[in-house]
Amino acid sequence: MCGIIGYVGKKEASKILLDALELLEYRGYDSAGIALSAEDKSSCKLIKCAGRVSDLRKRCKEADVTGDCGIGHTRWATHGGVCDENAHPHRFGKVTIIHNGIIENYGELIEKYGLEQKLYSQTDSEVVAAVLSHFYEGDPYAAIRKTVLKLKGTFALAILFDDIPGKIFAVRNVSPIVAASTRDGAILSSDVAAIVPFTSQYFVVPEFHVICLSKEGIEMFDLSGDKANIDWLTVDWDVSRSDKGGYPFYMEKEIMEQPQVVGDTILPRIKDGKPDFTAEGIKDSTLSDCKRICVIACGTAMHAGLVGKSLIQAMIGIHVDVVMASEFMYNDPVVDKDTLVIAISQSGETIDTLEALKFARKCGSPSISIVNVKGASIARESEHVIYTCAGPEIAVASTKAYTTQLAVLYLLTARMAMARGLWNDEKLNAYMKELMRVPDVMREVIARKDEIHHIADTMLNAKDVFMIGRGLDYSILLEGSLKLKEVSYIHSEAYASGELKHGTIALITEETPVIAVVTQDKLKSKELSNINEVQSRGAKVILLIKGEEIPEQEKIWNSIFRLPVMADEFMVMPASVVLQLIAYYVSADKGLDVDKPRNLAKVVTVE
Ligand code: F6R
C-alpha cells in the first residue's frame, strides 16, 4: 500500500511532491510527509503529519520550505498507529527514507544493531533508515547493498543522504517502483499515474536494482555494482484521464467513462468479426488444451472471475474454480500443467494474487493475467498478459476496471469456443454482435442516471441492505454489495435467493431494502417467487429487471429499474452500471469521502 514519489529537477519539488501525493492518496491516506534535500549538505528538511495530504500542504505552507529534490509518502498504517511520529519520511543519522512494504525481521534488526533506545517511531520503516545509516560511510551503493541483504520482507525504498544533495536513490523487492526522466530531471513513484503528467516513457525498476535520480537523468545498477540497462515502456493513457474532469469525485467520472474504456478494451481485439489475441501471443492451443481453469483474484477482480466462471462453464463446458487469492495457499491448491490459471488484477500488484500466480507457475500451469497497469508485477510474472484499457483508476472503489475485466472475459470465452470448435459462425457472429453493443447499452443506462439517483435516495437511512438473485444475477450482486458497503458504510449482503430461506430471511424487516436482480430467462420464475417471499415480510424491494419482463400490475416492487435488453449472458454489463451508480449516489448524498473510504487503500501490497 502507501504511495511513494520522488522528484529532482529544475521545478519547485515541494509543489510536485504534494500534487503527486494527492494523486497517490488512494494508496493510503492516514498520514503524509515530504523531505527535501538541502544544497548546503545540512539535514534534509522534513515535514510530516497524521492526516490527509491537504493537512500536509498546510504545514508545508506554514514552514515555507523550498527545494529542487525531494521524496514524499502517503501512508496506510501497517506497523504502528496513525500519528505524526509514524508518518514517513523517517530520518536516522544522514539518511532519510520513505518505505512501502513490510519488513518482517525488524525485531531481529533492532536487536542486532542495538536500536532499542534509538528509534522515535513504532514503524518497521525507521529500522531500515537506522540500518542504512549504520552501513553508510560515504558510499550510498555499498550501504544500500549491505542493507537490503539484511532485510526480510517487501520494500520499495526511496532514500536521501544529507551529504549527497540533489540525488535520490531507490531500491525495491516486490513492492513497485516506476521511474522516468523528465525534461529537466527525473521522477519516481509507486504508480504510473503519478508520472503520467510528466512523460509517457517510464520503466519498472527491477527487483534488487539500485537507481539514482539526478537533474542529469537516471542511472541503474545491479547489486554487484554493474550498470544495468533500462527497459523503457510507453504509457498509452490519456493524461486527462488522471484528473477529475469536472466531476466531484473520481468514482463518478470512472463510472461514466465505462462505455469508452469497455469499447477500447474490446474493439482492438476483434479481427474480421472474431476475437483475436495474436497481439498478446496467446495461441489457440493454450485455450483448447487445458482441462480446467483456475481464476485467482481478490475483491472486485474476484467477482469478475465469478462472472467468467458462469460464462465459461455454460458455454465451454469445462470446470472453472474461482479462488480468493488470499486463501489460495491455505487450501493445498491443486493446479498442474492441465490447469489454465487466469490471474485478474487492476493494479497488477496485489501481493496475494502475485504469490498465488508464482506458485501456480512453479506447478507448471500455463497462465494468463488480466491486468490494467502496464508492466505491473502480475503482468510480468505471467506467461501471457491481456491489458484492460481502463486507464488510471483513481477512486478506491473499482468500477471501470471491473467492467473492462469482464469485457476481456467475454472475448476469451468466445476465443476459447472457437479454439475448441464449439460454435458455428452463426453463433459466434450473434455473440460478437451483442458484445459490440455493450458500450452503447452502458450509455443508455448512464443517460438514465437521475432515475438511479432517485432509487439511491430511498436507501440513504438504511442500516442493512440485502441483495438477492440466482446464478449470474447473484455474481453481479456480490460486486454490487461490495460497492455499496465500501463507499456508503451501509452493511450489505448479497445472498443467493434460494439460500435465503435457510436462515438469513430472519433478518428481513420492514426497514430493510432488498435489491433484487432478475435478468436470466431460465431463473426468472424462481427469482420472482423469492422476491414475493421477502416482500410479504415487509421488505422494500428495489427491482432491477430485464426490459418489460413483468407487467406493471404485478407490483412486487417498491422501486423498479427496467434494464436495457441484451442476450442474458451480457445483462451483467447494464446491471453492474446501475449498482455502481446506486452505491455512488448513496455515498455522495451521505456526504462521505467517496473516493477514499475509511480504512481502505487502492493497492493491497501486504498479505
Ligand atoms: C473494491 C476493490 C478491491 C480490489 C482488490 C483487488 O472496489 O477495488 O476489492 O478489487 O483489492 O485489487 P486488484 O484488482 O488491484 O488486484
Residues whose N, C-alpha, C, O or C-beta is under 5 A from the ligand:
A	BS01	F6R	C298 G299 T300 A301 I344 S345 Q346 S347 G348 T350 V396 A397 S398 K602 V604
